[in-house]
């Protein structure tokens, strides 16, 4: 009889443990679904990437620039004679060109951000976009891997790109170019 009583007591305990495991499994699945859904929403809404507003203006750079102006720069007041940073504009479409190599099998994928002297320059950049893209494509496709495969070659290419773009904009509006993607294959 003692064995029967022990067996009866074990069954309800086992059922309670199984029920607790099912509840825990449901909670875990719910948390995973919520976290995964939140992450998907965040990434699909652009929260994980660069924010870009109309006209190609990089919103993060603009926010940083505004905060910097309010705080007086990185370390307080700006030092005398220090050049202030201009707005940074993302050229939205990457450049993909074949390089001048004997094998003909190398290509370059390049994405640029441009630092401008003033926000008004962004409008001129937008208006002249087809001319600027054409000029940069011609420049890039004239290069070989030997020309741009070194750090010095990349600096020289950056300067050539800035000079090409400034031909189409008033008052040398582009201060510098930043390579945000540079892939040679």
C-alpha positions in Angstrom: 0.0 0.0 0.0 2.8 2.3 0.8 4.1 1.7 -2.8 0.7 2.6 -4.2 0.6 5.9 -2.2 4.1 6.8 -3.4 3.1 6.1 -7.0 0.0 8.3 -6.7 2.1 11.1 -5.2 4.7 10.9 -8.0 2.2 11.2 -10.9 0.8 14.6 -9.9 4.3 15.9 -9.3 5.4 14.7 -12.7 2.3 16.4 -14.3 3.0 19.7 -12.5 6.7 19.6 -13.7 5.6 18.9 -17.3 3.1 21.7 -17.2 5.7 24.1 -15.9 8.1 23.0 -18.7 5.4 23.7 -21.3 4.7 27.2 -19.8 8.4 27.9 -19.8 8.7 26.8 -23.4 5.8 29.1 -24.5 7.4 32.0 -22.7 10.7 31.4 -24.3 9.2 31.2 -27.8 7.2 34.4 -27.2 10.3 36.3 -26.1 12.3 35.0 -29.1 9.4 36.0 -31.5 9.1 39.5 -29.9 12.9 40.1 -30.0 13.2 38.8 -33.5 10.2 40.9 -34.7 11.6 44.0 -33.0 15.0 43.5 -34.6 13.4 43.0 -38.1 11.3 46.1 -37.6 14.4 48.1 -36.6 16.4 46.9 -39.5 13.7 47.3 -42.1 12.9 50.8 -41.0 16.5 51.8 -41.6 17.5 52.1 -38.0 20.5 49.9 -38.5 21.9 51.6 -41.5 22.8 55.1 -42.6 19.9 57.6 -42.5 19.6 59.5 -45.8 17.0 62.2 -46.4 15.8 63.7 -49.7 18.5 65.1 -51.8 21.1 62.6 -50.6 21.9 64.6 -47.4 23.4 62.3 -44.8 21.1 62.9 -41.8 23.5 61.5 -39.2 26.2 63.9 -40.4 23.8 66.8 -40.3 22.7 65.9 -36.7 26.4 65.7 -35.7 27.1 69.0 -37.3 24.2 70.7 -35.5 25.2 69.2 -32.1 28.8 70.3 -32.8 27.7 73.8 -33.5 25.6 74.0 -30.3 28.4 72.6 -28.2 31.1 74.7 -29.8 33.0 71.8 -31.4 34.5 68.6 -30.0 36.4 70.1 -27.0 34.4 73.2 -26.3 35.0 76.4 -28.2 36.6 76.0 -31.6 40.2 77.1 -31.9 40.9 80.2 -33.9 41.5 79.6 -37.6 40.2 76.0 -37.5 38.2 75.1 -40.5 34.7 74.0 -39.7 33.3 70.9 -41.3 30.7 71.3 -44.0 27.8 69.1 -44.7 28.5 65.6 -45.9 26.5 64.3 -48.9 26.2 60.7 -49.9 26.3 60.0 -53.6 23.5 57.3 -53.5 24.5 55.1 -56.4 27.8 53.3 -56.2 30.1 53.4 -59.2 30.9 50.0 -60.8 33.5 50.2 -63.6 35.9 47.9 -65.4 39.5 48.7 -64.8 42.2 49.1 -67.5 44.0 45.8 -67.2 45.4 43.5 -69.8 43.2 40.6 -68.6 40.1 42.8 -68.7 38.7 40.9 -65.7 39.1 43.5 -62.9 36.5 45.9 -61.8 36.1 48.6 -59.2 33.0 49.3 -57.0 33.2 52.7 -55.3 30.8 54.6 -53.1 31.6 58.2 -52.2 30.6 60.7 -49.6 31.4 64.3 -50.3 32.2 67.0 -47.8 30.8 70.3 -49.1 31.6 73.9 -48.1 28.0 74.8 -47.6 24.5 73.3 -47.6 23.6 75.3 -50.7 26.2 73.3 -52.6 24.1 70.2 -52.2 21.5 71.6 -54.6 24.2 72.3 -57.3 25.4 68.8 -56.8 22.0 67.3 -57.3 21.3 69.4 -60.4 24.7 68.3 -62.0 24.5 64.7 -60.9 24.5 63.2 -64.4 27.5 65.2 -65.6 29.4 64.5 -62.4 28.7 60.7 -62.5 29.8 60.6 -66.2 33.0 62.4 -65.4 33.8 60.1 -62.5 33.0 57.0 -64.5 35.3 58.1 -67.3 38.0 58.8 -64.7 37.6 55.5 -62.8 37.5 53.4 -66.0 40.8 54.9 -67.1 42.6 53.6 -64.1 44.4 50.2 -63.7 44.9 48.2 -60.6 48.5 49.4 -60.4 47.2 53.0 -60.3 44.8 52.6 -57.4 45.9 49.5 -55.6 48.1 51.4 -53.2 47.3 53.9 -50.5 49.1 56.6 -52.4 47.1 55.7 -55.5 43.8 56.0 -53.5 44.8 59.5 -52.2 45.6 60.6 -55.7 42.3 59.2 -57.0 40.5 61.1 -54.2 42.1 64.4 -55.3 41.3 63.7 -58.9 37.6 63.0 -58.1 37.3 66.2 -56.1 38.9 68.2 -58.9 36.5 66.6 -61.4 33.4 67.4 -59.3 34.5 70.9 -58.6 34.5 71.6 -62.4 30.7 71.4 -62.3 30.1 73.3 -59.0 30.6 76.9 -58.1 33.4 78.1 -55.8 35.1 74.7 -55.4 32.2 73.5 -53.3 33.6 70.0 -52.5 36.3 70.1 -49.8 37.1 66.4 -49.9 35.7 63.0 -50.9 35.4 60.0 -48.6 35.5 56.4 -49.9 32.8 54.6 -48.0 33.1 51.5 -50.2 36.2 50.6 -52.3 36.2 47.0 -53.7 38.5 45.8 -56.5 38.0 42.4 -57.9 
